[in-house]
Amino acid sequence: MSLIGRRVKILVATDPNQVGLSGELVLERSKTLLLESHGRRLTIQKLGTVIELAGTGRGEVIRGDDILGRVEERIARDAS
């Protein structure tokens, strides 16, 4: 599952200033997410972070610890 282009909200973060931020995920790296929020790009650590996917209608929550690693490897692992 690719998260790029999805709208998210930060529910839990190691940096308390990031809790409550929302925006569009524009880039995913092995250990970080790049969030565009109000015209700014913010780097969010995956480790220790919990995000909520907007627009799913289910309040889908993802733990950053569960998506550590390269996107390509995660997609291949999920497919098998």
Summary of the structure (lengths in Angstrom):
residues: 80
radius of gyration: 11.9
end to end distance: 12.9
largest distance: 37.8
contacts: 212
relative contact order: 0.24
helix: 20%
strand: 40%
